[in-house]
Amino acid sequence: MALYRVICVVTLLTLLTPESHSQLNVCGQPPLNTRIVGGEVAPEGSWPWQVSLHSSSSGSHFCGGSLINRQWVLTAAHCVPSGNPNGLVVYLGRQSQEGSNPNEVSRTVTQIINHPDYNSGTSNNDISLLRLSSPVTFTNFIMPVCLAASNSTIHAGTDAWVTGWGTIGSGVPLPSPQNLMEVEVPIVGNRQCKCDYGINTITENMICAGLRTGGKDSCQGDSGGPLMSKQGGRWIQEGVVSFGTGCALPKFPGVYTRVQRYQTWINNQITSNQPGFITFTSTGTDSDLSVTCPGLPPPPTTVPPTTTAKPVVCGQAPMNSRILGGSSVASAGVWPWMASLQKNGSHVCGGTLVAVDAVLSNANCFSSSPNPSEWTVVLGRLRQNGSNPFEVTLKVTNITLSNLTGSNVAVLHLATPPTLSDYIQPICLENGRTFSTGTTCWAAGWSSGRGGVKKTISSPRYREQTEVGLWRQLRYHGVRRIGKGQNVRMTGENESSTY
């Protein structure tokens, strides 16, 4: 049944963070990059996500990019402005542009997705995705990079690295054999970068990096390649090489597309084997807040709250004060975490409010419609027909499908958090505890019964509740262990149910 949820749910807690995806198992960990990175020529295999874009007509390198899963490459939109994949070849595992590269493979490109708001005049939203003709096999020389998640904090002064086969100065070509190059540059805060380039040139979709004295920078031919830093043992891409004034000039840092601003967009394009997004806060303090220059607005000030915010308390249903086991029709507020997931205004599936901005549901509900703009979440609802004085309807900004659980778990991220009330509350999530056989659980929903036997529910279609015994009445197909001490119970008799 697409609507029932067993309340003593055991789930993967990390699904609540948008960065949890299958690529986290492998991304950002180059097996051959065990040294402290330095020098100019990158040792082979140091940056296994680096790709080289070639035109089949010229046969030469023109832009870089980064591998983010087995079949997708992240690059700059200005590298592929036409959006036409014909004649585009991607080389992976390549070390030099001349001579042999025994560890490389090549793929053609079947699809180019430039950001819809890319502006070639301002370089805003200069980001693009390339779909490879077939998936690649990961090796020591071909691996995906992790990506900075939307909630990451990157302080000015953070050490970052840029790689590519670009020129080593304005008009100075890379000498033979044109090996992959690397350079270390500090992050420059956006306020400072605005002062350097002009207030209206640098947007929040950009991130800057470079020395105040110049001398180190990305340059022509590096476009589309990654700007990255090492955080917690992982290499995380924070920027895509975009533009700059000259190369390595004093007080003109390189400008990069800020990857964290595009997590939702990237995940909306890549709906399976999604990239590994990681939330992090770099070390240090944000010295950029003290930067001032003519025309630059003052930094935002944080006003301490006059009252202490009420903590979110899960699993409390103020209207559910009775001993359960009576009527099969639930009363208003008995299950305040129940959500009605609606597409085009019609109920499709049930869900569970598990945080102030996240709803847990079944990935099967979204197999044919993963676009979050098509979905809304209704909370505080009792009946599907008639009035519901306590309900609220919220938009969905992102749908995360878990590939670690056979595509059976989905997390919907809400555009705005609801106001919690007696009729809208999040449920608690069990983490690591095993329920014994015979444990009493409850399921609630608005539709047919389990096991494919449809119940006839007369108007006004009130939410139903039923008591079940764990494992004996719900025959799961299996249990898989995901991470330390965390289980996800797989789908039961009806493939549309999440337990």
For each residue, the residues with C-beta under 8 A, 3 or more apart:
1: 4 445 447 448 449 450 494 496 497
2: 348 349 350 362 365 445 447 494 496 497
3: 349 350 444 445 446 447 448
4: 1 350 443 444 445 450 466 497
5: 9 338 350 351 352 443 444 445 497 498 499
6: 9 441 442 443 468 470 474 499
7: 335 427 441 442 443 444
8: 430 435 439 441 470
9: 5 6 352 360 427 429 430 489 498 499
10: 429 430 431 433 435 486 487 488 489
11: 15 354 360 409 429 430 486 488
12: 15 20 402 404 405 409 482 483 486 488
13: 16 429 431 486
14: 17 20 483 486
15: 11 12 20 360 400 402 409 411
16: 13 20 354 355 358 411
17: 14 20 149 279
18: 149 150 151 263 267 277 279 398 400 413
19: 24 149 263 276 277 278 279
20: 12 14 15 16 17 24 400 402
21: 24 273 274 275 276 277 400 403
22: 25 273 274 276 403 404
23: 26 27 68 69 144 146 273 274 275 276
24: 19 20 21 27 146 276 278
25: 22 276
26: 23 29 138 143 144 276
27: 23 24 68 143 144 145 146 147 234 275 276
28: 144 145 146 234 235 236 276 278
29: 26 143 233 234 235
30: 33 45 46 47 48 49 140 143 235
31: 34 45 48 140 143
32: 43 44 45 46 48 140 141
33: 30 37 43 45 46 47 235
34: 31
35: 38 43
36:
37: 33 42 46 161 182 184
38: 35 184
39: 42 182
40: 181 182 183
41: 179 180 181 182
42: 37 39 46 47 163 179 180 181 182
43: 32 33 35 46
44: 32 95 103 141
45: 30 31 32 33 48 103 140 141
46: 30 32 33 37 42 43 180 182
47: 30 33 42 50 163 180 182 226
48: 30 31 32 45 67 93 139 140 141 142 143
49: 30 66 67 68 143 144 145 226 237
50: 47 64 65 66 67 94 163 164 180 225 226
51: 64 65 66 67 73 75 90 91 92 94
52: 61 64 65 90 91 94 97 165
53: 61 62 63 64 65 75 79 80 88 89 90 130 224
54: 58 59 60 61 62 88 89 90 91
55: 58 59 60 62 87 88 89
56: 59 87 88 89
57: 87
58: 54 55 62
59: 54 55 56
60: 54 55 97
61: 52 53 54 97 165 178 221
62: 53 54 55 58 79 221
63: 53 75 76 79 80 221 223 224 225
64: 50 51 52 53 75 163 164 165 166 221 222 223 224 225 226 241
65: 50 51 52 53 73 74 75 79 90 130 224 225
66: 49 50 51 73 74 75 144 145 225 226 237 240
67: 48 49 50 51 72 73 92 136 142 143 144 145
68: 23 27 49 72 73 74 144 145 147 237 266 270 275 276
69: 23 72 144 270 273 274 275
70: 135 136 137 138 144 273
71: 131 132 134 135 136 273
72: 67 68 69 129 130 131 132 270 275
73: 51 65 66 67 68 90 129 130 132
74: 65 66 68 127 128 129 130 147 226 237 240 259 266 275
75: 51 53 63 64 65 66 79 80 127 128 129 130 223 224 225 240
76: 63 79 126 127 128 223 224 240 241 242 257
77: 80 81 114 115 118 120 125 126 127 128
78: 81 118 120 123 126 223 242 243
79: 53 62 63 65 75 76 128 223 224
80: 53 63 75 77 83 84 85 88 112 114 128 130
81: 77 78 114 120
82:
83: 80 112 113 114
84: 80 87 112
85: 80 88 108 109 110 111 112 130 131
86:
87: 55 56 57 84
88: 53 54 55 56 80 85 108 109 112 130
89: 53 54 55 56 106 107 108 109
90: 51 52 53 54 65 73 106 107 108 109 130 132
91: 51 52 54 94 101 104 105 106
92: 51 67 104 105 106 107 136 142
93: 48 101 103 104 105 139 141 142
94: 50 51 52 91 97 101 104 180
95: 44 101 103 104 179 180
96: 99 101 177 178 179 180
97: 52 60 61 94 165 174 177 178
98: 176 177 178
99: 96 177
100:
101: 91 93 94 95 96 104
102:
103: 44 45 93 95 139 140 141 142
104: 91 92 93 94 95 101 141
105: 91 92 93 136 137 142
106: 89 90 91 92
107: 89 90 92 132 133 134 136
108: 85 88 89 90 132 133
109: 85 88 89 90 112 130 131 132 133
110: 85 131 132 133
111: 85 130 131
112: 80 83 84 85 88 109 128 129 130 131
113: 83 128 129 130 131 269
114: 77 80 81 83 118 127 128
115: 77 118 125 126 127 128 262 265
116:
117: 124 125
118: 77 78 114 115 124 125 126 127 128
119: 122 123 124 125
120: 77 78 81 123
121:
122: 119 201 203
123: 78 119 120 126 206 242 243 255
124: 117 118 119 203 205 206
125: 77 115 117 118 119 205 257
126: 76 77 78 115 118 123 240 242 243 257
127: 74 75 76 77 114 115 118 240 257 259 262 265
128: 74 75 76 77 79 80 112 113 114 115 118 224
129: 72 73 74 75 112 113 266 269 270
130: 53 65 72 73 74 75 80 85 88 90 109 111 112 113
131: 71 72 85 109 110 111 112 113
132: 71 72 73 90 107 108 109 110 135 136
133: 107 108 109 110
134: 71 107
135: 70 71 132
136: 67 70 71 92 105 107 132 142
137: 70 105 142
138: 26 70 142 143 144
139: 48 93 103 142 143
140: 30 31 32 45 48 103 143
141: 32 44 45 48 93 103 104
142: 48 67 92 93 103 105 136 137 138 139
143: 26 27 29 30 31 48 49 67 138 139 140
144: 23 26 27 28 49 66 67 68 69 70 138 275 276
145: 27 28 49 66 67 68 226 228 235 236 237
146: 23 24 27 28 234 235 236 237 275 276 277 278
147: 27 68 74 236 237 259 260 263 266 275 276 277 278
148: 152 154 236 237 238 259 260 277 278 280
149: 17 18 19 152 260 263 277 278 279 280
150: 18 260 261 263 264 277 279
151: 18 260 279
152: 148 149 236 238 260 278 279 280 281
153: 280 281 282 286
154: 148 158 187 207 229 238 260 282
155: 158 187 189 281 282 283 284 285 286 287 288
156: 186 187 188 189 192 284 286 287 288
157: 186 187 284 287
158: 154 155 186 187 229 282 283 284
159: 184 186 187 229
160: 184 185 186 187 209 227 228 229 238 239
161: 37 182 183 184 185 227 228 229
162: 182 183 185 209 217 218 222 225 226 227 241 254
163: 42 47 50 64 180 181 182 183 222 225 226
164: 50 64 180 181 218 221 222 225 241
165: 52 61 64 97 174 178 180 181 221 222
166: 64 174 181 218 219 220 221 222 223 225
167: 170 171 172 173 174 219 220 221 247
168: 172 173 174 175 181 219
169: 172 219 247 248
170: 167 219 220 246 247
171: 167
172: 167 168 169
173: 167 168
174: 97 165 166 167 168 178 179 181 221
175: 168 178
176: 98
177: 96 97 98 99
178: 61 96 97 98 165 174 175
179: 41 42 95 96 174
180: 41 42 46 47 50 94 95 96 163 164 165
181: 40 41 42 163 164 165 166 168 174
182: 37 39 40 41 42 46 47 161 162 163
183: 40 161 162 163 216 217 218
184: 37 38 159 160 161 216
185: 160 161 162 209 210 211 216 217 227 253 254
186: 156 157 158 159 160 209 210 211
187: 154 155 156 157 158 159 160 207 208 209 229 238 282
188: 156 192 193 196 208 209 210 253 288
189: 155 156 192 193 208 286 287 288 289 291
190: 193 194 202 204 206 207 208 288
191: 194 195 288 289 291 292 296 299
192: 156 188 189 195 196 208 288 291
193: 188 189 190 196 197 202 206 208 253 255
194: 190 191 197 198 199 201 202 293 296
195: 191 192 199 291 293 296
196: 188 192 193 208 251 252 253
197: 193 194 201 202 245 252 255
198: 194 201 202
199: 194 195 202 295 296
200:
201: 122 194 197 198
202: 190 193 194 197 198 199 206 208 255
203: 122 124 206
204: 190 258 261
205: 124 125 257 258 261
206: 123 124 190 193 202 203 242 255 256 257 258
207: 154 187 190 227 238 239 255 256 257 258
208: 187 188 189 190 192 193 196 202 253 254 255 256
209: 160 162 185 186 187 188 227 239 253 254 256
210: 185 186 188 214 216 217 244 248 252 253 254
211: 185 186 214 215 216 248 250 253
212: 250 251
213: 250
214: 210 211 217 248 249 250 251 252
215: 211 248
216: 183 184 185 210 211 248
217: 162 183 185 210 214 244 247 248 249 253 254
218: 162 164 166 183 222 223 225 227 241 244 247 254
219: 166 167 168 169 170 222 247 248
220: 166 167 170 223 247
221: 61 62 63 64 164 165 166 167 174
222: 64 162 163 164 165 166 218 219 225 241
223: 63 64 75 76 78 79 166 218 220 241 242
224: 53 63 64 65 75 76 79 128 240 241
225: 50 63 64 65 66 75 162 163 164 166 218 222 240 241
226: 47 49 50 64 66 74 145 162 163 237 239 240 241
227: 160 161 162 185 207 209 218 237 238 239 240 241 254 256
228: 145 160 161 235 236 237 238 239
229: 154 158 159 160 161 187 235 236 238 282
230: 233 234 235 236
231: 234 236 278 280 282
232: 278 280
233: 29 230
234: 27 28 29 146 230 231 278
235: 28 29 30 33 145 146 228 229 230
236: 28 145 146 147 148 152 228 229 230 231 278 280
237: 49 66 68 74 145 146 147 148 226 227 228 240 259
238: 148 152 154 160 187 207 227 228 229 256 258 259 260
239: 160 207 209 226 227 228 242 256 257 258 259
240: 66 74 75 76 126 127 224 225 226 227 237 256 257 259
241: 64 76 162 164 218 222 223 224 225 226 227 254 256
242: 76 78 123 126 206 223 239 255 256 257
243: 78 123 126 255
244: 210 217 218 247 252 253 254 255
245: 197 249 252
246: 170 249 252
247: 167 169 170 217 218 219 220 244
248: 169 210 211 214 215 216 217 219
249: 214 217 245 246 252
250: 211 212 213 214
251: 196 212 214
252: 196 197 210 214 244 245 246 249
253: 185 188 193 196 208 209 210 211 217 244
254: 162 185 208 209 210 217 218 227 241 244
255: 123 193 197 202 206 207 208 242 243 244
256: 206 207 208 209 227 238 239 240 241 242
257: 76 125 126 127 205 206 207 239 240 242 261 262
258: 204 205 206 207 238 239 261 262
259: 74 127 147 148 237 238 239 240 262 263
260: 147 148 149 150 151 152 154 238 263
261: 150 204 205 257 258
262: 115 127 257 258 259 265 266
263: 18 19 147 149 150 259 260 266 267 277 398
264: 150 267 268 372 397 398
265: 115 127 262 268 269
266: 68 74 129 147 262 263 269 270 274 275
267: 18 263 264 270 271 274 275 277 398 400
268: 264 265 271 370 371 372 398
269: 113 129 265 266
270: 68 69 72 129 266 267 273 274 275
271: 267 268 274 370 401
272: 401 403 407
273: 21 22 23 69 70 71 270 403
274: 21 22 23 69 266 267 270 271 277 400 401 403
275: 21 23 27 68 69 72 74 144 146 147 266 267 270
276: 19 21 22 23 24 25 26 27 28 68 144 146 147
277: 18 19 21 146 147 148 149 150 263 267 274
278: 19 24 28 146 147 148 149 152 231 232 234 236
279: 17 18 19 149 150 151 152
280: 148 149 152 153 231 232 236
281: 152 153 155
282: 153 154 155 158 187 229 231
283: 155 158
284: 155 156 157 158 287
285: 155
286: 153 155 156 189 289
287: 155 156 157 189 284 290 291
288: 155 156 188 189 190 191 192 291
289: 189 191 286 299
290: 287
291: 189 191 192 195 287 288 296
292: 191 296 298
293: 194 195 296
294:
295: 199
296: 191 194 195 199 291 292 293
297:
298: 292 301
299: 191 289
300:
301: 298
302:
303:
304:
305: 308 309
306:
307:
308: 305
309: 305
310:
311:
312: 355 356 420 426
313: 316 425
314: 354 425 426 427 428 429
315: 425 426 427 428
316: 313 425
317: 320 333 334 335 336 337 425
318: 321 333 336 422 425
319: 331 332 333 334 336 422 423
320: 317 324 333 334 335 336
321: 318
322: 326
323:
324: 320 442 465 467
325: 467
326: 322
327: 330
328: 464 465 466
329: 462 463 464 465
330: 327 334 335 382 444 462 463 464 465
331: 319 334 382
332: 319 382 390 423
333: 317 318 319 320 336 390 422 423
334: 317 319 320 330 331 465
335: 7 317 320 330 338 444 463 465
336: 317 318 319 320 333 353 380 421 422 423 424 425
337: 317 352 353 354 425 426 427
338: 5 335 350 351 352 353 379 381 444 445 463
339: 350 351 352 353 359 361 377 378 379
340: 347 350 351 377 378 379 381 384 446
341: 347 348 349 350 351 359 361 365 375 376 377 378 412
342: 345 346 347 348 375 376 377 378 393
343: 346 348 369 374 375 376
344: 374
345: 342 376
346: 342 343
347: 340 341 342 384 446 447
348: 2 341 342 343 365
349: 2 3 341 361 362 365 496
350: 2 3 4 5 338 339 340 341 361 444 445 446
351: 5 338 339 340 341 359 360 361 377 412
352: 5 9 337 338 339 359 360 361 427
353: 336 337 338 339 358 359 379 418 424 425 426 427
354: 11 16 314 337 358 359 360 411 426 427 429
355: 16 312 358 426
356: 312 417 418 420 426
357: 413 414 416 417
358: 16 353 354 355 411 412 413 414
359: 339 341 351 352 353 354 377 411 412 414
360: 9 11 15 351 352 354 409 410 411 429 498
361: 339 341 349 350 351 352 365 366 410 411 412 498
362: 2 349 365 408 409 410 491 496 497 498
363: 366 367 401 402 405 407 408 409 410
364: 367 407 408 491 495 496
365: 2 341 348 349 361 362 410 496
366: 361 363 369 370 375 399 401 410
367: 363 364 370 407
368:
369: 343 366 374 375
370: 268 271 366 367 399 401
371: 268 374 375 399
372: 264 268 375 395 396 397 398 399 412 413
373: 395 396
374: 343 344 369 371
375: 341 342 343 366 369 371 372 396 399 412
376: 341 342 343 345 393 394 395 396
377: 339 340 341 342 351 359 393 394 395 396 412 414
378: 339 340 341 342 381 388 391 392 393 394
379: 338 339 340 353 391 392 394 418 423 424
380: 336 388 390 391 392 418 421 423 424
381: 338 340 378 384 388 391 463
382: 330 331 332 388 390 462 463
383: 386 388 460 461 462 463
384: 340 347 381 446 460 461
385: 459 460 461
386: 383 460
387:
388: 378 380 381 382 383 391
389:
390: 332 333 380 382 421 422 423 424
391: 378 379 380 381 388 423
392: 378 379 380 418 419 424
393: 342 376 377 378
394: 376 377 378 379 414 415 416 418
395: 372 373 376 377 414 415 416
396: 372 373 375 376 377 399 412 413 414 415
397: 264 372 413 414 415
398: 18 263 264 267 268 372 412 413
399: 366 370 371 372 375 396 410 411 412 413
400: 15 18 20 21 267 274 410 411 412 413
401: 271 272 274 363 366 370 407 409 410
402: 12 15 20 363 405 407 408 409 410 411 488
403: 21 22 272 273 274 407
404: 12 22 480 482 488
405: 12 363 402 408 409 480 482 488 490
406: 480 490 491
407: 272 363 364 367 401 402 403
408: 362 363 364 402 405 488 490 491 498
409: 11 12 15 360 362 363 401 402 405 488 498
410: 360 361 362 363 365 366 399 400 401 402
411: 15 16 354 358 359 360 361 399 400 402
412: 341 351 358 359 361 372 375 377 396 398 399 400
413: 18 357 358 372 396 397 398 399 400
414: 357 358 359 377 394 395 396 397 417 418
415: 394 395 396 397
416: 357 394 395
417: 356 357 414
418: 353 356 379 380 392 394 414 424
419: 392 424
420: 312 356 424 425 426
421: 336 380 390 424 425
422: 318 319 333 336 390 425
423: 319 332 333 336 379 380 390 391
424: 336 353 379 380 390 392 418 419 420 421
425: 313 314 315 316 317 318 336 337 353 420 421 422
426: 312 314 315 337 353 354 355 356 420
427: 7 9 314 315 337 352 353 354
428: 314 315
429: 9 10 11 13 314 354 360
430: 8 9 10 11 433 435
431: 10 13 485 486
432: 485 486 487
433: 10 430
434: 487
435: 8 10 430 439 441 470 471
436: 439 470
437: 469 470 471 472
438: 469 470 472
439: 8 435 436 469 470
440: 467 468 469 470
441: 6 7 8 435 467 468 469 470 474
442: 6 7 324 465 466 467 468
443: 4 5 6 7 450 465 466 468
444: 3 4 5 7 330 335 338 350 463 464 465 466
445: 1 2 3 4 5 338 350 463 464
446: 3 340 347 350 384 457 461 462 463 464
447: 1 2 3 347 454 455 457
448: 1 3 453 454 455 457
449: 1 453 454 455 466
450: 1 4 443 453 474 492 493 494 497
451: 493 494
452: 493 494
453: 448 449 450
454: 447 448 449
455: 447 448 449 464
456:
457: 446 447 448 461 462 464
458: 461
459: 385
460: 383 384 385 386
461: 383 384 385 446 457 458
462: 329 330 382 383 446 457
463: 329 330 335 338 381 382 383 444 445 446
464: 328 329 330 444 445 446 455 457
465: 324 328 329 330 334 335 442 443 444
466: 4 328 442 443 444 449
467: 324 325 440 441 442
468: 6 440 441 442 443 473 474
469: 437 438 439 440 441 472 473 474
470: 6 8 435 436 437 438 439 440 441 473 474
471: 435 437 474 475 476
472: 437 438 469
473: 468 469 470
474: 6 441 450 468 469 470 471 492 493 499
475: 471 492 493
476: 471 479 489 490 491 492 499
477: 490 491 492
478: 490
479: 476 487 488 489 490
480: 404 405 406 487 488 490
481: 486 487
482: 12 404 405 486 487 488
483: 12 14 486
484:
485: 431 432
486: 10 11 12 13 14 431 432 481 482 483
487: 10 432 434 479 480 481 482
488: 10 11 12 402 404 405 408 409 479 480 482
489: 9 10 476 479 499
490: 405 406 408 476 477 478 479 480
491: 362 364 406 408 476 477 494 495 496 497 498 499
492: 450 474 475 476 477 497 499
493: 450 451 452 474 475 497
494: 1 2 450 451 452 491 497
495: 364 491
496: 1 2 349 362 364 365 491
497: 1 2 4 5 362 450 491 492 493 494
498: 5 9 360 361 362 408 409 491
499: 5 6 9 474 476 489 491 492
